[in-house]
Amino acid sequence: MERLNSKLYVENCLIMQENEKLRKKAQLLNQENQALLSQLKQRITMGGQNVNDHSATSNGNHGSSTRNNP
């Protein structure tokens, strides 16, 4: 009985160690996921601004080329 308890204790310790490794890995993956989500949000925001800037630039170019041509 004592041998069985010792074996189960060792197995439990190994499981707890593995659990801690997985918890740390999950934490790192979560941080990476948050960083990637932040980058994606920035790109979406910048993409929307670029579309607006491009439209304004295109309209400005048409207007200036019309003014330059007599």
Protein Blocks (a to p, Z undefined) as FASTA:
>chain_A
ZZmmmmmmmmmmmmmmmmmmmmmmmmmmmmmmmmmmmmmmmmmmmmmmmmmmmmmmmmmm
mmmmmmmpZZ
